[in-house]
Amino acid sequence: MTEEDIRDYCLSKPGATEGLPFGNDILVFKNLKGKVFLLLPLDKHPITFNVKCDPAEAIDLREKYPAVQPGYHMNKKHWNTVTVDGSLSVKMIKEFIDDSYDLVIK
C-alpha cells in the first residue's frame, strides 16, 4: 500500500476527515466526533502509521508480526505503529485501520 492508498481508505470511512494539526509532515485522520483513528507520517520510508488497538490484541500483534510495534510517540497500551514493508497483506492493513476506526467510534 502507498500513502495515497492508506489516505483513500481512511477517507472512505463514514465521517472521516484529514488534517495536519501537528505540522506538514503528519497526516491525521479523525472520525465524525473528532477522535483520531490514524496518524500517517509523510516523511517515513518505508511507510509507517499509528492505529488504535485493543490493549490485549496490541500485545498479541506485536508478538506475531515484526512490522507491528508499540505506538511511536503514543500511549503504547492503546496504539501500534505499523510498518508497511511488504510483510503484512493489504487485507491485514485494512483490518488494522477498520479496528482503529471502530474503537474510536465507540
C-alpha angles and dihedrals in degrees: 000000000000127000087257091053090052091046093050092048093050092049090051088069115100110269094358118156134183132215146155103236094151098047136285096302103063121060111204124201121202135182125236091277091055095253116145115240102166139019118197118191108212097204100057124106117213090039116252132183138181122233133177116248140181104267096237093045091046091062093045092051092049090053094048101041126042088202090066115075136162111289111279109235089353138099099288092208093062106023136064130193112221121201115209097216100138095264093102124060122242087243091057093047090052090049090054089052092045092050092049092049091048093049094054093044090062 
